[in-house]
Amino acid sequence: MNRRRFLVQAGAVVGAARWLQGADTGAIDLSKAVVIAPEHLGRREAKAVSLLVEEAEKRCGIRWAVEGAGSPSDGPKIYLGTVAAWKAARVTPPGEGVGAIAAEGYRIQSGSGWISILGADERGMMFGAGKLLRSISFGPQQATVLGGRIGGQSSPKYRLRGHQLGYRPKTNAYDGWDVARWEQYYRDLIVFGTNAVELIPPRSDDRDNSPHFPLPKDQMMREMSRLADEYGLETWVWYPAMDPDYSNPKTVETELAEWAKIFELVPRIDAVFVPGGDPGHTEPKYLLALIEKQKANLRRYHPQAQMWMSPQSFSEEWMNEFFEIVGRPETGRWLDGIVYGPQSRLPLDALRKRLPERYPIRLYPDITHSVQCQYPVPDWDIAYALTEGREVINPRPEGEANILRLTLPESIGFISYSEGCNDDVNKCLWSALGWDPARSVVDVLRDFGRYFAGAAEAEGMAQGLVNLEANWRGPLAANTGVAVTLARFQDMERNARPSVLESWRFQQGLYRAYYDAYVQARLWDEDGALTRALGVLGRVNEIGFSGQPTDIDESRSGSPPNGIDPALLLDEADRILAGPMLNPARADLRRRVGELGEALFQSIRMQLAVQRYQGEAVSRAANLETLDHPVSDVAYLRRQIAEIRRLDSTSAQAAAIRKLMKRTDPGPGGFYDELGNPMNRPHLVPGPGSVADPDFRSSPLIGCSYPDHLGDQAPTAWKHWAETLYDAALRMRYTGLDPEARYRIRVVYSGDQAQRKIRLVANESIEIHPYLLRSRPPAPQEFDIPQEATKGGELNLAWRGEPGLGANGRGCQVSEVWLIRV
């Protein structure tokens, strides 16, 4: 597709903000501008002026003077204030329009030598300043609004647009941020429309300390709340109830005292959100009784603060108990709303239908994880899953926009679930589209590139971020776009100014582009080695390798008649397979990934390795540790070769090689599916798919564990699987079977939920096996298929996990299926 045409088509803006560009091709030169503000500004109005002036200076080196309405300056004037502030000053800024501006909204107008930003209120003034900053083309000693005119009126569609910002070790970078860095991040998010933050208390499901902490957790929480108040950001606290027994009055008393200390310490709290689980595991009647007491506790220090909770991780039994309690009129007098987030047993629409209308719903979308999460990357290639992991840098602009547009209409808005800055693009996108859901995704990305990298990089960054998401679509081995993405970022890298190269957001894009390309290069290298090695081993099927009688009076010989020792085949295959492990492809890409990992640690303390950068764990985004992890069956095949070598006869070795070569062969009239591989599961019933069903309530999804716990003891096919959530069935359908034949099923139940049982039924009524625990480590299991199930020439299989369970809903997980004709 033509790149310019794609960007133009995708950049059409439809929505609440109708920006009016002048017909002329001129520009407003703001290099000598002054900011005109009303006298006697409030502290948050003054913050809006500071945000505009200081963020502009960082991008062009020019410090705009701030003057009153009577300024004699001859330069362009930027009028910035609220309706109330201008009225109190008895000043009417130029171009004052008619009609009210909705809450948090703003009106921007421009004329010859002036721009006016009129905020409906303090936040509107802040967001109007952010809109102007996103619209300016900055350069060294240059600040220009292209087109000669900017104008329009805008207000947010959803009233809550926020993100959880946890100062704790598992967030992989935030634990290294000082107060100044947090203030900068608040500003960055405000510019894109964020109006709320959610803090995490000192005690949570994490370690108590980090080697990167510049301040103790309680002090930083106080500072982050203070900053939020200075900028007028709504301040929530995510407060899990983690003690084991809240039926014990002493536990409740201790918890009330602990929370009271935090409520007293933190200067601003607008709401507290108590998750029902993840972490925590308390029956609803005890949890809601605790939350009611905590609401009174909270109001002692923050008289207007609200109390919200979520039914996360609740089983079916607990969900029924929850609905009974929140349905009571007395509960509605103290409980202010319900949060919908990960590990919610019911879909969002079902939750809304069962809740009394008096309870608003706030979304808590997981925008930070790639697998084992609320919104996993659809059909993610196993090579990525084994290397990049669950908390990789993850711009998903189209996917996140789709999720937002499907879910937000059921809510008042969102505060996202985030565990670091790996999801920074997603944060800005959610804030911008929470303001105007109809806005073009590429338009938001252009703003992102222009604001954080510069006008020259805006188009490249926008398309580069789209390309990074496309890198994750489809089989990696066949994805030609990975090289295009890398070339785009390398082109920007070669031509970028030093300030762009030092931008951590640009570094994140580069890191992913190089990492993706390196994984693909290794995958090609390993796949090639596998093909060659299997070709060598395949010689055992040639004439002369089977032990045969050497004369009519002799029994079968233990050695191949051709005189070739199978050990030679094993040695040669092992040598081939060792190549990509000892000398991985594209060492230049690997080296650059390491350099960018160092750059990200220096710029934002991002801990992409455990030992070198003192990250908390490999699973917490430290994916430099798994950069060289095998992405194919290379390691598994080498282990099998080593075991075959130990056999005591050449005939046994030859037989073992043949068995290995036929591992996935279902035999004549049989069928094989690798359910974790979208390209090799023709009998899986797909369901609605990820676009209509992004949280996979009605569709099978691909699961994978990270880091890899099976290593060389299992083939890649066992390291990913198809799964369904909660009570949904995982279905396969076979047609064209022989009605007269008998069949057996061989199945491998892998997955990450070994403690949960699984049941298999044919044609909705014939039990193939009852609920049973899967074998650990994974291994094939076989079951007879009654002939009555296949006598019609079709077979429908349905797997289900145990009914009524809560937590993450996972458990029905199937890796491989053979339907074998016997």
Summary of the structure (lengths in Angstrom):
residues: 822
radius of gyration: 30.4
end to end distance: 51.0
largest distance: 118.7
contacts: 2846
relative contact order: 0.07
helix: 40%
strand: 16%
